Amino acid sequence: MMMKQSLTAAFLLCLLAGCDSGSDELAKAPVAPQPEPDVSPYLMLNVKPDARFEGQFEVYLGRYDDRLKAWLQSERAQDLNSDGHIDERDAHLDGVHNPPERPIIVEADDMDRLLKTNPDGLGAGSARPDIFVDGQYGIFDALRYLAVTRADLRLDSISGPESTGRDTFDFVLSWDRNRDGVFDERDNDLYANFQGQHWHSRIRFDGGDLITLNGTLDGVGPQGEGHYERLDQMWIQPGMTIRFQPFSPEMTKRRHWVQQREMARLAQSGGRVVLPRLMVMKSETTPPLVIDNLEVTAHNMRPDIFQPGVITKMDIFLSAADEGLDVAFNYWPSLSTGAPVNHFGLFRVDGLASEVGRGWTTLWGEMVTDKDFGPLSDCDFSSPMGGGQELVVDPEHCRVDWQSAFGGTKMHIMSDVWVMNQAEETAIAIFADHYQLFGMEEFSGKQSAERDFSPQQDGADIVTLQMFELPHDGVGPMLSSEHFGWGIADCTECHNEKKQPLGHGGHSWPVNSADGFDATQPYYCATCHGSNGAPKGHGETARCFWCHAGDSNTPGHHGEASTRKLYQDGDIKSNDKIYNSSHGGVPDPNDPNDLSVLPRDKDGNYSEYRQIWSSVNSDWDMSRAFPDPYSCMTCHPNQ
């Protein structure tokens, strides 16, 4: 079916573009190039996102019974399959699996329609119209909606942002956990589900087919990421998952303590958001770049979501750019995994730019909370290193609430939607490498590389991959807008082995045999004839397919790079065990806390990939005609 569609598309292209089987003449159909709009000085692309509150998101109620986590942290944990590592697969051999849960599906249209009637007196629309534009909502609004529409949930004793003194809501929540129709103490488990004062949320986002971070200890986990953020200021992104649950009293005290420090810092600065310290760490051996007492102002980069003047963590870097620091953001749409992103991502700082698998990661918050969340967290908050807070945490509460790899200062929230109307103590940008973590081959357009295309990977088909310079004065005729195929990337749609005469003086079309290839490659043609109207690149130098092989971003007329392929069984290399130390240096194969990127289902159970539809350019494959990123960077050179 796909081949039939491709042939039909090629035939229609010939009819529209004027190519035939026997002529090289160019049809005179000039197309005037459109001037490119001005790009923001902060952005690599002129993009104006238009996020809508639409579709669905999922909600879970109550704590998750994470049996795999309990097993991995128990004395029962051992290497039962003798592979040299302890992980979920060993737990499964011991008969331990995490139970499946059924989510509450919230339709965005239904929630929007109901909340605009102000059913609870907290506001027509969002309870924080000072944060969100009309039609956008925070996580607290989802809780309001559930309390109005569900008989098993009740909100009481609601205090507003001004009365709490922490710029957020407080509330008491009751959940009929045992479904007996009565709110009482019998609904309680480890924590209070009846008249609970310690309910908050965990969150996770839609990763599409990427299920390598669903580990119960070393990933996001089925329960989601815990945090100290204000629920009413956290934007609901379509497709995300929210878990409302009771936490320990110690967790509530720690969260309030963090928020009070932020409010005190705001008051001390006279209502201005002043970040005490921004650190930029380009490598482990390079002294960090430090900016102290940075005043952060709103740049209103997401007017589709936030009211003017709302400050996000993106504004930290944009404010530093206003002071002279070299900063640039790129835009990530949906990914090839099917994950919807649609956010600005930090791309370049102080001259050092990301290469997709190697790039900028960020941490933010109170410095003393940096180690609050982690597989080995000891919740020692009363020590000087923990902040000297008068708080002693029950060990079981520490295990259940804090011991997970992500949370707190380390969360999967993009900086352009992470509200920061009160300054945190520090922000840190670190240039990190994820190639080893995810077991990816490292191909970068900056450097040539060899690749073995043989199915057995036995060295039988080794080629050299390189990016070429476009000609300034073409060896052959430079293509212009008068070219009948102007803007068509795949030359072979019209210029192919069936076309007579063959061209180039009657000889076959040129092939880059010097590098080991045996077929025509359009980007090799570009070395003589130019890029045929291809737009400029936007700074990236690796793994273009991550963004340009998704459902809505796959480029047309790029030959097999415009298609998708079914990968099965041995073609999927991600099922192999890949480990990387998550806590300080050398991996310990017998420590279940070491980071593992095994594929797991949403409940954290090991679930290997069986088949995946993916781009021909992927982490398992590479196109011979349009190899990513070498062909991309040849025809779309960066500015």
C-alpha positions, 0 to 999 in steps of 0.5 A: 500500500505504501509503495503504491502511494509513493508511486502515485505521488511521484507520478502526480509530481511529474504531471505537476512539475513538468518532468518527463522520461526524455527531456532535461529542459527546465520549464519556465515557471519562476517562483519568487522566493519569499522573504523570511520573517525576522527571528527573535534574537533569542530563538533559532526559529521564528516560531509562535506556539499556539497551545490549545486546551483540547483533547484528553489528559489522565488522572489517577487518585491515591497512592500507587502500590509500587510493588516492584519498587518495594521488591528492589529495595528489599532483601529479596532483590537478587540477580535471578536471571544471572545477567549481572544486574538486578532489575524488574526482570528479576522481580518478575521471575520472583512473581512480582509485578505492578498491578495495572490501574485504570485512569480517569479520562478527562475531556478538556472540552468538558472541563473547560465548559463546566469550569467556565460556569464557576461551579465552586465559586473559585472562578469562571475558568481557571482559579488563577486568571492572573497566571493563565489566559482564558481557556488554559488551566492549572493542575489545581483546576483539574482537582476542582473539576473532579470534585464537582463531577465525582461523588467520591471526591470532596474539597473543603476548607479552601484557602486562597493564595493571599491568605496562605501567604505562599501564593497558592491554594491550601485545601482539605480533601476527602476521597472515598477510597473503599467506594462504600459511599461514605467519607470516613477513616476507613478510607485511609491507608498509609496516609489520610484519604479522609479529611486529608491536609497533605494531598498534592500531585505527581506528574508525568508527560506523554513520551509516545513510544519511548518507554525507557524511563518508566522504571520504578526507582531509576526513572519517572516511575508509574507514580510520576514525579513528586515536586514542591511546585504550586498546583495552581501555577502548573500548566495542564499540557494535553496528554499529560498524566496527573496523580492526586494523592496524599503525602506524608506530613513531612512532605507537606512541611518540606514543600511549605518550607521551600515555598516560604523561602521563595516568598521571603526572597521575593519580599527581600527584593521588593517584589522583584524576582532576583535569582541569587545565582545562575551557574553555567557548567560547560564541562567537568573540567571548565570553571563554571560561568557564574552570574549573581543576583540576576533580575529575571523579567518576563519576556512573554514567550508563551502568550498562548498560555500565560498572562503578560508578566508571568515569569517562567524559568525560560526567562532566567536565560533570556534575562541573562541574554539581555545582560550580554550572555550568548543564549539561544533556544530552539523549538521542539515539536512532536517527536518521532516517538509520537510524543507531543512536545511543542516547547522551546528548549535551551539550545546554546549557552556561551557559544556551546550548542546542543547536538541532540544526544549531547546538550543542555540539561537544567536544575533549579530550586533551593540548593539544599533540596538538590538531593531531596529526591533520588533512589538513595535519598536519606531525607536528612533535612535537619542537617546543615546540608539539608537546610537545617529544617526542624524536620525528622522524616519517618524512614518509610515516608522517605522511601515512599515519597522521596526515593525516586530518580526524578522530582524536585529540582530534577523534573521533566518540565520544559522551562518555557512553561515552568512558572517562577513568579518567586525567585528560587535560590539557584539555576544550573545549566549543565552540558551533558552526554546522553549517547551512552545512557540510551545506547545510541551510535554517535553520528554528528554532521560536524565530523565524518564517520564510518557506518556498516550498512550490512544486515549482519554488521560484519563489515561487508558494507562500510561507507564514509558519512560526511557533510559536504559544502554547497558550491558558491559557483557550481561546477554544474549549472546552479539550480534556481527558482526556474528549475521545474523541480524547485524545492523538491529534495529528491532529485530521483523523482524525476532524474533516475535510471529510467530517464533518457538520455541519462544526462551528464553527457549520456552517462549515468547519474553521478554516484559518491562511490569514493565514500562507498555508496552505490546509488544516487544521493540528492545531497551529493548532487547538491555539491554541484547544483546547489540546494535547490531552494532548501531552507537554512538549518537552525543550529542542530547537528545530529538526529534531525529525525527526532523532530522531523520524522513525527506524524506532522513533521516528516518532510515530503519529497525526501525519498525513503526518509519521507517514509516509515518502516516497521521494525521488529524483534532483532531490528530493535536494539533498545531491548538490550540491557543498557546501564549507566551509573546514576549516583557518582561514577562507576556503575555497580551491576548489583545495585538496582539504583543504577540507572537502567533504560530498559523498556517498561510499560506505564506500570513499570513492568519490563515490556520489551519492544515487539514492533515499532513504526519509525523513520528509516533514519532512526536509532536502529537504521539509517537511509543510504540516500538521505543519511541523517544528519549528513544529507540534512546539513549539506542541503540545510546548512546552519547559519 
